[in-house]
Amino acid sequence: MKLQAAGYDVALLGRRVSELEKTAAQATAGGGQFLIVPADVTDEAALKTAFDKTRAEFGRLDVLFNNAGTFAQGVPLDELKLDDWRRVVDVNLTGPFLCAREAIRIMKAQEPKGGRIINNGSISAQVPRPLSAPYTATKHAITGLTKSISLDGRADNIACSQIDIGNAATDFTAKMASGILQADGTTKVEARMDVSHVADALLYIANLPLDANVQFMTVMATKMPFIGRG
């Protein structure tokens, strides 16, 4: 919403058309356009169609925000099912790779060439929570993907950033408001922050000229147990 309100034309990519339509219906008057491009980030063919449609509609692609994510049930590693591991890897790592690949293809071919890719890392890219091996492993891998895109994209004026988000108040973090497992085995309520602060950070990075970059940014609830976690 922040990008659209700031004048960006925004392609909304996700699996559920009804949810995309809800977002598009909240468009700010005087802002950019919303384009709904339904796709599953694990579906290579569907993603190609979605990115092709975006380029056809808007003429170019300047910013990609890789925001898709999921997690597995918190169980000890020896009880983790391979299907659950693969599902998290497919969404959290392969999905962002496929989206970045399609974006890079467009950014390299357009005139003027270049663009910006922003990956949603999570503070779990730095420090794990208990019983979170699939999620943590993929978020650590996103850091490697971010660095690789940053390096390989230089020749084509493609910048890449990573936002590590901690406890933004969304449905994804609802359990934190009632109590979540800590490294010492206790369950504690954790502080959360308004998700609008993440949107503000995203807009700041998106607005930078391509000769400047925020490589990594951590945006987190001040009182959450991150510094000193464990």
Buried (B, 14 or more C-beta within 10 A) or exposed (E): BBBBBBEBBBBBBBBEEEEBEEBBEEBEEEBBEBBBBBBBBBBBEBBBBBBBBBBEEBEBBBBBBBBBBBBBEBEEEEEBEEEBBEBBBBBBBBBBBBBBBBBBBBBBEBEEBBBBBBBBBBBBBBBBBBBBBBBBBBBBBBBEBBBEBBEEBEEEBBBBBBBBBBBBBEEBBEBBEEEBBBEEEEEEEBBBBEBEBBBEBBBEBBEEEBEEBBEBBBBBBEEBBBEEEE
